[in-house]
Amino acid sequence: MIPVDDLGIGRQLIATDKLEALSITPETAAILGDAAISAQAVAMTDTSEGADGIIVSQDIKDIADLKGKSVAFEIGSPSHFFLSYLLDKRGLTTDDLTVVNTIAPDAGAAFVAGKVDAAVTWEPWLSKASEREGGRLLATSKETPILPAILIFRTEVIQKRPQDIQAVLRALFAAREWILANQGEAVAIIAKNFGITNSSLHSVGSATKIM
């Protein structure tokens, strides 16, 4: 298992056969399809219900106020899709913004440091918005739950190794049941492996629904 924060790197790895599977959101799967990378979803693993969002400076009161502002997010990522969806509701696109292309953790850090007017990111950076004077949450995936996570495999792997895919799914579902039954221990193990604090992981977990 390889943790990947930069989805561009994830797409490159699966495109060059260095990854056989990738956990992504559906719009990222569409990008792979456009790049002629044959892959299929085998499971929906979770959905973001507040784990993703937009943090903004105090003068931004509405999505429409992002027009002309510097906004940090990763182009081609779920953050991009989430932001574009909300902008479209206000008759805007990302062309109306000053886009700062960076991965979600760096986007959050840039906002807290006062380098951008807004950022599309995830926990723990959503909870850290208030570390910047006047910083706050503008919108989250709790109100707009459009970011499910799916597990995809390269099509050739599914065709050649169906028993391995079934084994992965059995392990995935078994892990889900164990996590739900042993949440305290699970948090400690996951936090250690990802190099984050238990409290930060709790923030993510409370805003993510395991399917």
Backbone as JSON, one array per atom type, in Angstrom:
{
  "sequence": "MIPVDDLGIGRQLIATDKLEALSITPETAAILGDAAISAQAVAMTDTSEGADGIIVSQDIKDIADLKGKSVAFEIGSPSHFFLSYLLDKRGLTTDDLTVVNTIAPDAGAAFVAGKVDAAVTWEPWLSKASEREGGRLLATSKETPILPAILIFRTEVIQKRPQDIQAVLRALFAAREWILANQGEAVAIIAKNFGITNSSLHSVGSATKIM",
  "N": [[0.84, -1.19, 0.0], [0.56, 2.2, -0.88], [0.64, 5.36, 0.34], [-0.79, 8.2, -1.17], [-0.84, 11.54, -1.6], [-0.85, 13.34, -3.67], [-2.82, 13.36, -6.35], [-2.22, 13.48, -9.01], [0.22, 12.19, -9.18], [-0.64, 9.68, -8.38], [-2.32, 8.98, -10.53], [-0.41, 8.88, -12.53], [1.18, 6.75, -11.66], [-0.56, 4.53, -11.79], [-1.07, 4.57, -14.47], [1.32, 3.85, -15.58], [1.68, 1.25, -14.89], [2.73, 0.89, -12.36], [1.17, 0.87, -10.21], [-1.5, -1.24, -9.28], [-3.99, -0.83, -8.35], [-6.18, 1.79, -7.18], [-7.42, 4.13, -4.89], [-9.93, 6.34, -5.41], [-12.0, 9.16, -6.41], [-15.12, 9.3, -8.29], [-14.98, 11.25, -10.42], [-12.29, 11.45, -10.89], [-11.77, 8.94, -11.85], [-13.01, 9.21, -14.29], [-11.25, 10.94, -15.54], [-9.07, 9.25, -15.86], [-10.18, 7.49, -17.71], [-10.47, 9.19, -19.91], [-7.84, 9.45, -20.52], [-7.3, 7.11, -21.71], [-6.79, 4.97, -20.01], [-7.47, 1.89, -18.94], [-9.64, 0.9, -16.53], [-11.53, -0.42, -13.76], [-14.15, 0.03, -11.38], [-14.43, -1.62, -8.27], [-15.46, -1.48, -5.76], [-17.24, 0.67, -3.51], [-15.89, 2.6, -1.07], [-16.05, 4.6, 0.93], [-17.67, 7.7, 1.89], [-17.38, 11.2, 1.71], [-18.48, 13.2, 4.26], [-18.29, 15.85, 5.22], [-15.59, 15.88, 5.52], [-14.18, 17.15, 3.56], [-13.71, 20.45, 2.28], [-14.14, 24.07, 1.97], [-12.08, 26.62, 3.0], [-11.93, 29.97, 4.11], [-11.02, 33.5, 3.99], [-11.99, 36.22, 6.19], [-13.48, 38.13, 4.77], [-14.88, 36.85, 2.83], [-18.0, 35.79, 2.21], [-19.73, 34.22, 0.81], [-19.98, 31.7, -1.78], [-19.98, 33.04, -4.21], [-18.41, 35.22, -3.65], [-15.86, 34.41, -4.04], [-14.97, 35.1, -6.5], [-12.38, 36.45, -8.38], [-10.59, 36.07, -6.33], [-7.68, 34.59, -4.74], [-7.34, 31.19, -4.84], [-6.49, 28.13, -3.47], [-6.02, 24.87, -4.66], [-5.89, 21.47, -5.87], [-5.57, 20.96, -9.25], [-7.7, 18.95, -11.2], [-8.45, 17.24, -9.21], [-10.49, 15.76, -6.5], [-11.05, 18.0, -4.92], [-11.03, 20.05, -6.8], [-13.23, 19.3, -8.37], [-15.3, 19.48, -6.45], [-15.22, 22.22, -5.78], [-15.75, 23.33, -8.34], [-18.33, 22.42, -8.79], [-19.8, 23.83, -6.83], [-19.24, 26.46, -7.59], [-20.48, 26.53, -10.08], [-23.14, 26.57, -9.35], [-23.41, 29.19, -8.75], [-23.1, 30.43, -11.1], [-20.48, 30.66, -11.94], [-17.04, 29.84, -12.84], [-13.88, 28.12, -12.46], [-12.25, 29.73, -13.91], [-12.87, 32.24, -13.18], [-11.45, 32.73, -10.95], [-8.32, 33.3, -9.19], [-6.23, 30.89, -9.6], [-4.39, 28.73, -7.53], [-2.43, 26.16, -7.94], [-2.11, 23.35, -6.12], [-1.49, 20.53, -3.95], [-3.97, 19.17, -1.68], [-3.22, 19.14, 1.21], [-1.11, 21.03, 1.22], [-2.46, 23.2, 0.25], [-4.18, 23.82, 2.36], [-2.27, 24.5, 4.3], [-1.12, 26.73, 3.08], [-3.24, 28.51, 3.18], [-3.65, 28.89, 5.98], [-1.26, 30.11, 6.54], [-1.66, 32.54, 5.41], [-1.23, 32.99, 2.72], [-2.98, 32.7, 0.62], [-6.35, 33.55, -0.4], [-8.34, 31.71, -0.07], [-8.92, 28.16, 0.33], [-9.28, 24.86, -0.92], [-9.64, 21.98, 0.71], [-8.92, 19.34, 3.09], [-9.64, 17.63, 6.23], [-6.87, 17.54, 8.55], [-6.98, 20.28, 8.08], [-9.29, 21.77, 7.7], [-10.27, 22.11, 10.27], [-8.26, 23.66, 11.23], [-8.58, 26.15, 10.2], [-9.32, 28.36, 11.72], [-6.98, 29.1, 12.91], [-5.86, 31.07, 11.48], [-6.37, 34.5, 11.58], [-9.68, 35.42, 11.51], [-10.22, 33.38, 9.77], [-12.29, 30.82, 8.39], [-14.74, 28.17, 7.91], [-16.32, 27.85, 4.81], [-17.86, 26.16, 3.19], [-18.75, 22.68, 3.19], [-18.4, 19.14, 2.51], [-20.39, 18.0, 3.94], [-22.78, 19.37, 3.69], [-22.93, 19.18, 0.99], [-22.73, 16.34, -0.22], [-20.93, 14.95, -2.37], [-18.74, 13.42, -2.89], [-17.88, 10.48, -3.1], [-15.72, 7.7, -2.35], [-14.05, 5.38, -4.39], [-12.79, 2.11, -5.11], [-10.57, 1.26, -7.55], [-9.37, -1.04, -10.03], [-6.87, -1.87, -12.42], [-8.07, -2.92, -15.56], [-6.95, -5.18, -16.81], [-5.8, -6.5, -14.67], [-8.03, -7.29, -13.21], [-9.15, -9.06, -15.03], [-7.17, -11.05, -15.31], [-6.6, -11.89, -12.73], [-8.86, -12.65, -11.01], [-9.44, -13.98, -8.6], [-7.66, -12.86, -6.8], [-8.66, -10.28, -6.65], [-11.11, -10.77, -5.44], [-10.16, -11.66, -2.98], [-8.98, -9.34, -1.99], [-11.26, -7.75, -1.67], [-12.65, -9.22, 0.26], [-10.89, -8.91, 2.4], [-11.03, -6.15, 2.67], [-13.72, -5.73, 3.44], [-13.73, -7.18, 5.81], [-11.9, -5.7, 7.29], [-13.33, -3.35, 7.52], [-15.46, -4.14, 9.21], [-14.0, -4.78, 11.5], [-12.84, -2.3, 12.16], [-15.12, -0.77, 12.77], [-15.95, -2.11, 15.02], [-13.85, -1.83, 16.76], [-12.98, 0.88, 17.33], [-11.33, 2.68, 18.8], [-8.78, 1.39, 19.0], [-8.33, 1.06, 16.29], [-8.09, 3.7, 15.36], [-5.67, 4.47, 16.59], [-3.82, 2.76, 15.32], [-4.11, 3.43, 12.57], [-3.54, 6.18, 12.59], [-0.86, 6.17, 13.42], [0.36, 4.88, 11.25], [-0.06, 6.72, 9.21], [1.21, 8.9, 10.12], [-0.01, 10.95, 11.65], [-1.81, 12.72, 14.26], [-3.9, 11.17, 16.8], [-6.15, 12.73, 17.36], [-6.41, 14.29, 15.07], [-7.02, 12.33, 13.2], [-9.44, 11.48, 14.25], [-10.99, 13.69, 13.62], [-11.14, 13.47, 10.85], [-12.35, 10.94, 10.63], [-14.86, 11.3, 11.84], [-16.12, 12.77, 9.96], [-16.37, 11.22, 7.79], [-18.03, 8.66, 6.13], [-17.92, 5.28, 6.42], [-18.43, 2.8, 4.03]],
  "CA": [[0.0, 0.0, 0.0], [1.35, 3.41, -1.01], [-0.15, 6.59, 0.54], [-0.55, 9.19, -2.22], [-1.6, 12.78, -1.43], [-0.91, 14.0, -4.97], [-3.54, 12.46, -7.25], [-1.51, 13.46, -10.28], [1.21, 11.11, -9.06], [-1.4, 8.43, -8.36], [-2.74, 8.67, -11.9], [0.79, 8.52, -13.29], [1.63, 5.43, -11.22], [-1.43, 3.48, -12.32], [-0.96, 4.61, -15.93], [2.59, 3.23, -15.97], [1.69, -0.1, -14.33], [3.43, 0.83, -11.08], [0.09, 0.57, -9.28], [-2.55, -2.07, -9.85], [-5.27, -0.34, -7.85], [-6.12, 3.15, -6.67], [-8.65, 4.62, -4.26], [-10.16, 7.66, -5.97], [-13.41, 9.54, -6.55], [-15.57, 8.99, -9.65], [-14.55, 12.18, -11.47], [-10.9, 11.11, -11.2], [-11.86, 7.76, -12.72], [-13.34, 9.7, -15.63], [-10.01, 11.48, -16.1], [-8.29, 8.09, -16.31], [-10.8, 7.0, -18.93], [-10.12, 10.12, -20.98], [-6.43, 9.21, -20.86], [-7.24, 5.75, -22.28], [-6.33, 4.01, -19.01], [-8.6, 1.0, -18.71], [-9.77, 0.5, -15.13], [-12.92, -0.63, -13.35], [-14.42, 0.13, -9.95], [-14.87, -2.88, -7.68], [-16.14, -1.22, -4.49], [-17.32, 2.01, -2.95], [-15.33, 2.38, 0.26], [-16.53, 5.59, 1.89], [-18.12, 8.96, 1.3], [-17.03, 12.36, 2.53], [-19.64, 13.91, 4.81], [-17.72, 16.94, 6.01], [-14.13, 15.77, 5.58], [-13.64, 18.05, 2.55], [-14.41, 21.73, 2.33], [-13.49, 25.3, 1.53], [-11.8, 27.55, 4.08], [-11.84, 31.3, 3.5], [-10.74, 34.67, 4.82], [-13.21, 36.76, 6.79], [-14.25, 38.97, 3.86], [-15.62, 36.0, 1.89], [-19.22, 35.36, 2.89], [-20.51, 33.33, -0.05], [-19.2, 31.15, -2.89], [-19.85, 34.07, -5.25], [-17.36, 36.15, -3.24], [-14.55, 33.87, -4.44], [-14.6, 35.69, -7.79], [-11.21, 37.32, -8.32], [-9.76, 35.75, -5.17], [-6.7, 33.51, -4.91], [-7.88, 29.97, -4.24], [-5.56, 27.01, -3.62], [-6.55, 23.52, -4.77], [-5.19, 20.69, -6.88], [-6.31, 20.81, -10.5], [-7.99, 17.57, -11.56], [-8.65, 16.46, -7.98], [-11.83, 15.92, -5.93], [-11.2, 19.39, -4.48], [-11.37, 20.8, -8.02], [-14.61, 18.94, -8.71], [-16.17, 20.03, -5.4], [-15.26, 23.67, -5.97], [-16.41, 23.63, -9.61], [-19.77, 22.16, -8.6], [-20.38, 24.93, -6.07], [-19.15, 27.66, -8.41], [-21.49, 26.44, -11.13], [-24.41, 26.97, -8.76], [-23.42, 30.66, -8.7], [-22.84, 30.93, -12.44], [-19.06, 30.93, -12.06], [-16.13, 28.71, -13.08], [-12.56, 28.39, -11.89], [-11.64, 30.81, -14.7], [-13.18, 33.5, -12.5], [-10.6, 32.79, -9.77], [-6.87, 33.21, -9.35], [-6.01, 29.52, -9.15], [-3.07, 28.32, -7.05], [-2.49, 24.71, -8.09], [-1.29, 22.65, -5.14], [-2.22, 19.43, -3.34], [-4.86, 19.61, -0.6], [-2.56, 19.52, 2.47], [-0.36, 22.26, 1.03], [-3.45, 24.27, 0.09], [-4.59, 24.19, 3.71], [-1.15, 25.17, 4.96], [-0.97, 28.05, 2.46], [-4.29, 29.38, 3.69], [-3.38, 29.23, 7.37], [-0.1, 31.01, 6.53], [-2.06, 33.82, 4.85], [-0.7, 33.15, 1.37], [-4.09, 32.7, -0.34], [-7.62, 34.0, 0.18], [-9.18, 30.55, 0.22], [-8.33, 26.87, -0.04], [-10.15, 23.69, -0.92], [-8.75, 21.03, 1.37], [-9.61, 18.37, 3.94], [-9.15, 17.59, 7.6], [-7.22, 18.41, 9.67], [-6.86, 21.7, 7.75], [-10.57, 22.46, 7.89], [-10.35, 22.49, 11.68], [-7.2, 24.62, 11.52], [-8.86, 27.42, 9.53], [-9.4, 29.44, 12.7], [-5.64, 29.51, 13.32], [-5.65, 32.34, 10.78], [-7.33, 35.47, 12.08], [-10.84, 35.56, 10.64], [-10.39, 32.2, 8.92], [-13.48, 30.03, 8.74], [-15.28, 27.25, 6.91], [-17.38, 28.4, 3.97], [-18.72, 25.06, 2.73], [-18.14, 21.36, 3.34], [-19.09, 18.02, 1.86], [-21.53, 17.58, 4.76], [-23.96, 19.95, 3.05], [-22.9, 18.78, -0.42], [-22.01, 15.05, -0.2], [-20.77, 14.51, -3.76], [-17.39, 12.88, -3.03], [-17.67, 9.09, -2.66], [-14.44, 7.08, -2.73], [-14.19, 4.06, -4.99], [-11.55, 1.37, -5.33], [-10.49, 0.79, -8.93], [-8.25, -1.87, -10.46], [-6.65, -1.93, -13.86], [-8.94, -3.95, -16.13], [-6.19, -6.4, -17.07], [-5.61, -7.19, -13.39], [-9.31, -7.93, -12.9], [-9.35, -10.18, -15.96], [-6.17, -12.1, -15.13], [-6.46, -12.33, -11.33], [-10.15, -12.41, -10.32], [-9.42, -14.5, -7.23], [-6.96, -11.87, -5.99], [-9.6, -9.17, -6.44], [-12.07, -11.24, -4.43], [-9.46, -11.69, -1.69], [-8.85, -7.95, -1.55], [-12.57, -7.3, -1.22], [-12.94, -9.89, 1.54], [-10.06, -8.25, 3.41], [-11.57, -4.8, 2.84], [-14.95, -5.8, 4.22], [-13.36, -7.65, 7.15], [-11.29, -4.56, 7.96], [-14.42, -2.42, 7.85], [-16.16, -4.64, 10.39], [-13.1, -4.68, 12.65], [-12.71, -0.88, 12.51], [-16.36, -0.34, 13.41], [-16.07, -2.77, 16.33], [-12.67, -1.52, 17.59], [-12.63, 2.19, 16.79], [-10.21, 3.28, 19.52], [-7.55, 0.74, 18.57], [-8.17, 1.32, 14.87], [-7.59, 5.07, 15.22], [-4.26, 4.49, 16.97], [-3.04, 2.07, 14.28], [-4.15, 4.2, 11.32], [-2.83, 7.45, 12.81], [0.57, 5.88, 13.45], [0.83, 4.56, 9.9], [-0.12, 7.9, 8.35], [2.02, 9.95, 10.72], [-0.81, 12.05, 12.15], [-2.25, 12.51, 15.63], [-5.2, 10.52, 16.95], [-7.22, 13.73, 17.29], [-6.58, 14.67, 13.66], [-7.72, 11.24, 12.54], [-10.82, 11.53, 14.73], [-11.67, 14.73, 12.84], [-11.41, 12.89, 9.53], [-13.28, 9.82, 10.78], [-16.21, 11.76, 12.17], [-16.69, 13.41, 8.78], [-16.3, 10.24, 6.7], [-18.89, 7.5, 6.35], [-17.4, 4.04, 5.83], [-19.52, 2.08, 3.37]],
  "C": [[0.88, 1.24, 0.0], [0.45, 4.62, -0.77], [0.21, 7.63, -0.52], [-1.44, 10.41, -1.97], [-1.82, 13.48, -2.76], [-1.57, 13.06, -5.97], [-2.92, 12.42, -8.64], [-0.47, 12.36, -10.3], [0.5, 9.76, -9.07], [-1.83, 8.01, -9.75], [-1.55, 8.23, -12.75], [1.25, 7.1, -12.94], [0.76, 4.32, -11.8], [-1.36, 3.44, -13.85], [0.29, 3.9, -16.42], [2.78, 1.85, -15.34], [2.46, -0.22, -13.02], [2.45, 0.68, -9.91], [-0.93, -0.29, -10.0], [-3.94, -1.58, -9.45], [-5.08, 1.05, -7.27], [-7.47, 3.5, -6.05], [-8.85, 6.07, -4.68], [-11.65, 7.99, -5.91], [-13.82, 9.4, -8.01], [-15.08, 9.94, -10.73], [-13.09, 11.94, -11.84], [-10.85, 9.87, -12.08], [-12.17, 8.18, -14.15], [-12.11, 10.28, -16.32], [-9.12, 10.35, -16.61], [-8.84, 7.54, -17.62], [-10.47, 7.87, -20.12], [-8.68, 9.93, -21.45], [-6.2, 7.8, -21.39], [-6.61, 4.75, -21.32], [-7.53, 3.16, -18.62], [-8.61, 0.5, -17.27], [-11.25, 0.36, -14.8], [-13.03, -0.52, -11.84], [-14.92, -1.21, -9.43], [-15.59, -2.67, -6.35], [-16.2, 0.27, -4.22], [-16.92, 1.88, -1.49], [-15.82, 3.36, 1.32], [-17.07, 6.79, 1.15], [-17.81, 10.09, 2.26], [-18.3, 13.08, 2.96], [-19.16, 15.0, 5.76], [-16.21, 16.92, 6.08], [-13.44, 16.66, 4.56], [-14.4, 19.37, 2.61], [-13.57, 22.89, 1.84], [-13.32, 26.21, 2.74], [-11.45, 28.9, 3.47], [-11.47, 32.37, 4.52], [-12.06, 35.34, 5.21], [-14.06, 37.61, 5.85], [-15.06, 38.17, 2.85], [-16.81, 35.39, 2.61], [-20.01, 34.31, 2.11], [-19.59, 32.8, -1.16], [-18.97, 32.2, -3.97], [-18.73, 35.05, -4.93], [-15.96, 35.65, -3.59], [-14.07, 34.47, -5.77], [-13.44, 36.67, -7.61], [-10.26, 37.03, -7.18], [-8.75, 34.65, -5.52], [-7.18, 32.29, -4.13], [-6.93, 28.81, -4.52], [-6.31, 25.69, -3.65], [-5.76, 22.79, -5.84], [-6.06, 20.51, -8.11], [-6.48, 19.33, -10.83], [-8.25, 16.66, -10.38], [-10.11, 16.54, -7.53], [-12.09, 17.34, -5.43], [-11.63, 20.28, -5.65], [-12.83, 20.56, -8.4], [-15.6, 19.57, -7.74], [-16.34, 21.53, -5.59], [-16.03, 24.03, -7.24], [-17.92, 23.45, -9.51], [-20.43, 23.34, -7.89], [-20.32, 26.25, -6.85], [-20.23, 27.68, -9.48], [-22.86, 26.86, -10.62], [-24.55, 28.49, -8.68], [-23.11, 31.27, -10.07], [-21.39, 31.28, -12.69], [-18.3, 29.67, -12.44], [-14.8, 29.05, -12.43], [-11.8, 29.45, -12.69], [-11.88, 32.17, -14.05], [-12.31, 33.71, -11.26], [-9.14, 32.97, -10.17], [-6.48, 31.87, -8.74], [-4.56, 29.31, -8.72], [-3.1, 26.8, -7.0], [-1.54, 24.03, -7.12], [-2.13, 21.57, -4.48], [-2.93, 19.91, -2.08], [-4.16, 19.96, 0.71], [-1.79, 20.83, 2.36], [-1.29, 23.46, 0.83], [-3.91, 24.76, 1.46], [-3.51, 24.96, 4.44], [-0.95, 26.58, 4.4], [-2.02, 29.02, 2.97], [-3.99, 29.83, 5.12], [-2.22, 30.22, 7.47], [-0.43, 32.37, 5.91], [-1.59, 34.07, 3.43], [-1.78, 33.18, 0.29], [-5.36, 33.13, 0.39], [-8.5, 32.84, 0.6], [-8.45, 29.28, -0.2], [-9.4, 25.8, 0.0], [-9.27, 22.54, -0.42], [-9.57, 20.05, 2.19], [-9.07, 18.47, 5.35], [-7.72, 17.06, 7.61], [-7.22, 19.9, 9.36], [-8.16, 22.46, 7.87], [-10.69, 22.95, 9.33], [-9.3, 23.53, 12.06], [-7.46, 25.99, 10.91], [-8.83, 28.59, 10.5], [-8.04, 29.87, 13.24], [-5.21, 30.79, 12.6], [-6.73, 33.31, 11.25], [-8.46, 35.67, 11.07], [-11.1, 34.37, 9.75], [-11.58, 31.37, 9.37], [-13.84, 29.08, 7.6], [-16.39, 27.94, 6.13], [-18.37, 27.31, 3.55], [-17.99, 23.74, 2.94], [-18.97, 20.31, 2.6], [-20.21, 17.46, 2.73], [-22.82, 18.11, 4.14], [-24.07, 19.51, 1.59], [-22.11, 17.48, -0.54], [-21.88, 14.44, -1.6], [-19.4, 13.85, -3.99], [-17.27, 11.46, -2.46], [-16.3, 8.6, -3.11], [-14.7, 5.69, -3.28], [-12.81, 3.43, -5.15], [-11.56, 0.84, -6.76], [-9.26, -0.1, -9.11], [-8.09, -1.73, -11.96], [-7.45, -3.11, -14.41], [-8.19, -5.26, -16.36], [-5.93, -7.19, -15.8], [-6.89, -7.93, -13.01], [-9.51, -9.17, -13.77], [-8.41, -11.35, -15.67], [-6.14, -12.67, -13.72], [-7.76, -12.1, -10.55], [-10.15, -12.89, -8.88], [-8.69, -13.53, -6.29], [-7.87, -10.68, -5.68], [-10.61, -9.55, -5.36], [-11.43, -11.27, -3.04], [-9.29, -10.29, -1.12], [-10.17, -7.44, -0.99], [-12.96, -7.94, 0.1], [-12.16, -9.22, 2.67], [-10.59, -6.85, 3.71], [-12.81, -4.81, 3.72], [-14.68, -6.27, 5.65], [-12.74, -6.5, 7.95], [-12.34, -3.55, 8.38], [-15.13, -2.86, 9.13], [-15.3, -4.5, 11.64], [-12.97, -3.23, 13.11], [-13.95, -0.4, 13.26], [-16.5, -0.91, 14.81], [-14.94, -2.38, 17.29], [-12.13, -0.13, 17.23], [-11.43, 2.83, 17.49], [-8.87, 2.72, 19.07], [-7.27, 1.02, 17.1], [-7.59, 2.71, 14.63], [-6.1, 5.13, 15.51], [-3.38, 3.88, 15.89], [-2.96, 2.91, 13.01], [-3.36, 5.5, 11.47], [-1.32, 7.25, 12.8], [1.11, 5.65, 12.05], [0.84, 5.76, 8.97], [0.62, 9.09, 8.95], [1.23, 11.16, 11.17], [-1.28, 11.73, 13.57], [-3.61, 11.8, 15.66], [-6.34, 11.52, 16.8], [-7.48, 14.18, 15.86], [-7.35, 13.59, 12.91], [-9.18, 11.17, 12.98], [-11.63, 12.55, 13.93], [-12.06, 14.21, 11.47], [-12.5, 11.82, 9.64], [-14.7, 10.25, 11.05], [-16.91, 12.39, 10.97], [-16.65, 12.5, 7.55], [-17.17, 9.05, 7.05], [-18.32, 6.3, 5.64], [-18.56, 3.24, 5.27], [-19.39, 0.57, 3.6]]
}
